[in-house]
Amino acid sequence: MILEMKDRPMITIHCLAYSRAIRLVWLMEDMHAPYKLVQYRRTDQFRAPAALQKIHPLGKSPVIEDKDLKIAESATCLRYLADKFGDETHRPTPGTLQHVHHEELLDYVESSFAEVSMGLLLPGFSGEEPSDAAFAAMRTHLEYVAQNLQPSGLLFGDTAFLADIQFSYLLANLDAMGFLDDAPRIKTYWHDLQQQPGYQAAVIAAGPMAPDLTAKTA
Ligand SMILES: N[C@@H](CCC(=O)N[C@@H](CS)C(=O)NCC(=O)O)C(=O)O
């Protein structure tokens, strides 16, 4: 929902198509928090357009603006937004071991899981076969993620926490390329994430997290 409300803080989300920024839209929708969405198309080479370079020196998405403050890095943005709106429903209680574990998983996604995922996604996007080493590394990480899931649920229950939201973008792209086909528990996890109301609202507002690869080959 894109609202301008007088007495509530207005966050701007700079959102590239098919990008990690859709994670932030999901959280804002879950919190019913007002935000302004500025959308950018990808170039023909599937890169960010030059316009994003004017927003932040790295020229990547997401970037959020809150008055004079600009923040990149989706994990930092998620934490900032949850704190800003006093949200208590997307993280375990502070001071508990669960909370520490949640922070660990939230950081793990971009610090470790993304690199291993990109080992498959980047060759995949160029129509090349990833290396055996890349597949082996992915298997190790997908097993680790599966070990952290509740027996029949998400990471911490049935509703998405920040770490679940953070996983969504990479899982969407891995699944779109068929790289989750041999990982049934992770495939179910991704299926369950897509049933979350915040995910569905985010996709309506900002578009899908992964391009429809079947459309290209049809
Ligand atoms: N670690 C950063 C990654 C940001 C990032 O790489 N964003 C991608 C979109 S998902 C991007 O802007 N790519 C366009 C490009 O590099 O040209 C985060 O979690 O926000």
The ligand as a Tripos MOL2 file, in Angstrom:
@<TRIPOS>MOLECULE
LIG
   20    19     1     0     0
SMALL
NO_CHARGES

@<TRIPOS>ATOM
      1 N1         24.1910   -6.9930   -0.5450 N.3       1 LIG1
      2 C1         23.3300   -6.0490   -1.1990 C.3       1 LIG1
      3 C2         23.2230   -6.4320   -2.6870 C.3       1 LIG1
      4 C3         22.5940   -5.3400   -3.5480 C.3       1 LIG1
      5 C4         22.5150   -5.8130   -4.9960 C.2       1 LIG1
      6 O1         23.4270   -6.4640   -5.5210 O.2       1 LIG1
      7 N2         21.4040   -5.4760   -5.6700 N.am      1 LIG1
      8 C5         21.1910   -5.9040   -7.0200 C.3       1 LIG1
      9 C6         19.7030   -6.1840   -7.2650 C.3       1 LIG1
     10 S1         19.1200   -7.5770   -6.3990 S.3       1 LIG1
     11 C7         21.5280   -4.8100   -8.0100 C.2       1 LIG1
     12 O2         21.2800   -3.6690   -7.7320 O.2       1 LIG1
     13 N3         22.0100   -5.2300   -9.1870 N.am      1 LIG1
     14 C8         22.1540   -4.3800  -10.3200 C.3       1 LIG1
     15 C9         23.5400   -4.2350  -10.7980 C.2       1 LIG1
     16 O3         24.4630   -4.6830  -10.1260 O.co2     1 LIG1
     17 O4         23.6990   -3.6570  -11.8800 O.co2     1 LIG1
     18 C10        21.9410   -6.0550   -0.5000 C.2       1 LIG1
     19 O5         21.6400   -7.0430    0.2070 O.co2     1 LIG1
     20 O6         21.1890   -5.0930   -0.6110 O.co2     1 LIG1
@<TRIPOS>BOND
     1     1     2 1
     2     2     3 1
     3     2    18 1
     4     3     4 1
     5     4     5 1
     6     5     6 2
     7     5     7 1
     8     7     8 1
     9     8     9 1
    10     8    11 1
    11     9    10 1
    12    11    12 2
    13    11    13 1
    14    13    14 1
    15    14    15 1
    16    15    16 2
    17    15    17 1
    18    18    19 2
    19    18    20 1
@<TRIPOS>SUBSTRUCTURE
     1 LIG1         1 GROUP 0 **** ****
